[in-house]
Amino acid sequence: MINGLLNGVRRLGHRVVDMLWRMGVSTRFFLLLLLHSGQCFRRFHLIIREVFSTGVLSLIIILVSGLFVGMVLGLQGYETLQTYGSEEALGVLVSLSLVRELGPVVAALLFASRAGSAITAEIGLMKATEQLAAMEMMAVNPIARVVAPRFWGGVISMPLLAALFSAMGILGGWLVGVVLIGVDEGSFWSQMQAAVDFREDILNGMIKSFVFGVAVTTIALFEGYDAPPTAEGVSRATTRTVVTSSLAILGLDFILTAFMFRGV
Amino acid sequence: MQRATLDLWVGFFVAVGLAAMLFLALKVGNMGAFDSAKAYEVKASFENIGGLKARAPVKSAGVVVGRVADISFDTGTYEASVTLKLDSRYPFPKDSSASIMTSGLLGEQYVALEAGGDDKMLANGDRLKLTQGAVVLENLIGQFLYNKAEGEGKAENSAQ
């Protein structure tokens, strides 16, 4: 009985220490990554290739889900707004919820599961097959050659993807609200333009997506780099990337929202 | 420098992404619709601003001619001091009056400007003399109930 309790405490302590240890290592990893970023900007084609694999290949899922999220917002928003007789505010509802919250957050969640998991699996497999060790043998720094370009590729892609998601969503809302249901087109756009502020709403949304991009790619890269070099290790690291970065996105979103949209 | 199809795709992606940002800025946001550089500021004191917020529109004859730039409380007069930023394309006479209105029954509140007859025009930093605060719904209902009770009292008196 006492032995079991002791074991439980021991396991808890082990997990806490392990978590702190991982946090420290990941911070060091992040700083190392920034330190070695200079080299990869001189070899820009490496970043271009990563923008392709993280950004361009995520394009379809982002565009399609953006369209559907906007269409659902249009339908649901219309249902609720028409009970108050203010269907014209549909444009405001769709655009503000997309630009401020849904665009950056859902795009980042999709990005984490589409591109983040791929990054982790790729780097984890590189480690498992000792490609990273081989690079070190050839005096090539794997952080500068493999990790940093992926980081910047992800950071460049994320705000673009979030903007595309928001734009597609607003088009989806317009499609359902104006074309299908028949909300007045003029007031749909003009009320939207009156309510959405460039600096307050759009720029803050872009800052959010940039922060999410940094967080997701850092987590994905670290999990891959830190994965045990086995098949099971890589698979667990991939799962952990999706879970951790989703939680990080939602937590960071709350903090950023609290800073950005207080009052006014 | 060799070109690959990959570069084309990345170029396409970046171009589409920037186009989406431009769409958000110009079509969705109000950037460019109202240039704050070409504006003049006018102050107005209100007894009660109700639910007026900064960035609310200033309308004259229903047309948006500016925005509420700032709202503060004046401890000298115990009134709300509202700074209006008006588009310099629309000059207004010096004796124009401002009132706080509501668009629709539950809509947002805005400042309505009514042009006066003065020859002189408002300049930057001027203060509007004639203002009408927001209508507080509770006061209105209270007044209505009071009038009704008074009317009933009179009716009872005359019946006796």
Boltz contact constraints between the chains, C-beta under 6 A:
constraints:
  - contact:
      token1: [A, 48]
      token2: [B, 10]
      max_distance: 6.0
  - contact:
      token1: [A, 51]
      token2: [B, 10]
      max_distance: 6.0
  - contact:
      token1: [A, 52]
      token2: [B, 6]
      max_distance: 6.0
  - contact:
      token1: [A, 52]
      token2: [B, 9]
      max_distance: 6.0
  - contact:
      token1: [A, 52]
      token2: [B, 10]
      max_distance: 6.0
  - contact:
      token1: [A, 55]
      token2: [B, 13]
      max_distance: 6.0
  - contact:
      token1: [A, 56]
      token2: [B, 9]
      max_distance: 6.0
  - contact:
      token1: [A, 56]
      token2: [B, 13]
      max_distance: 6.0
  - contact:
      token1: [A, 95]
      token2: [B, 28]
      max_distance: 6.0
  - contact:
      token1: [A, 160]
      token2: [B, 17]
      max_distance: 6.0
  - contact:
      token1: [A, 163]
      token2: [B, 17]
      max_distance: 6.0
  - contact:
      token1: [A, 163]
      token2: [B, 20]
      max_distance: 6.0
  - contact:
      token1: [A, 163]
      token2: [B, 21]
      max_distance: 6.0
  - contact:
      token1: [A, 164]
      token2: [B, 17]
      max_distance: 6.0
  - contact:
      token1: [A, 164]
      token2: [B, 20]
      max_distance: 6.0
  - contact:
      token1: [A, 166]
      token2: [B, 24]
      max_distance: 6.0
  - contact:
      token1: [A, 167]
      token2: [B, 20]
      max_distance: 6.0
  - contact:
      token1: [A, 167]
      token2: [B, 23]
      max_distance: 6.0
  - contact:
      token1: [A, 192]
      token2: [B, 28]
      max_distance: 6.0
  - contact:
      token1: [A, 193]
      token2: [B, 30]
      max_distance: 6.0
  - contact:
      token1: [A, 196]
      token2: [B, 28]
      max_distance: 6.0
  - contact:
      token1: [A, 196]
      token2: [B, 29]
      max_distance: 6.0
  - contact:
      token1: [A, 198]
      token2: [B, 25]
      max_distance: 6.0
  - contact:
      token1: [A, 198]
      token2: [B, 29]
      max_distance: 6.0
  - contact:
      token1: [A, 198]
      token2: [B, 31]
      max_distance: 6.0
  - contact:
      token1: [A, 202]
      token2: [B, 24]
      max_distance: 6.0
  - contact:
      token1: [A, 202]
      token2: [B, 29]
      max_distance: 6.0
  - contact:
      token1: [A, 264]
      token2: [B, 54]
      max_distance: 6.0
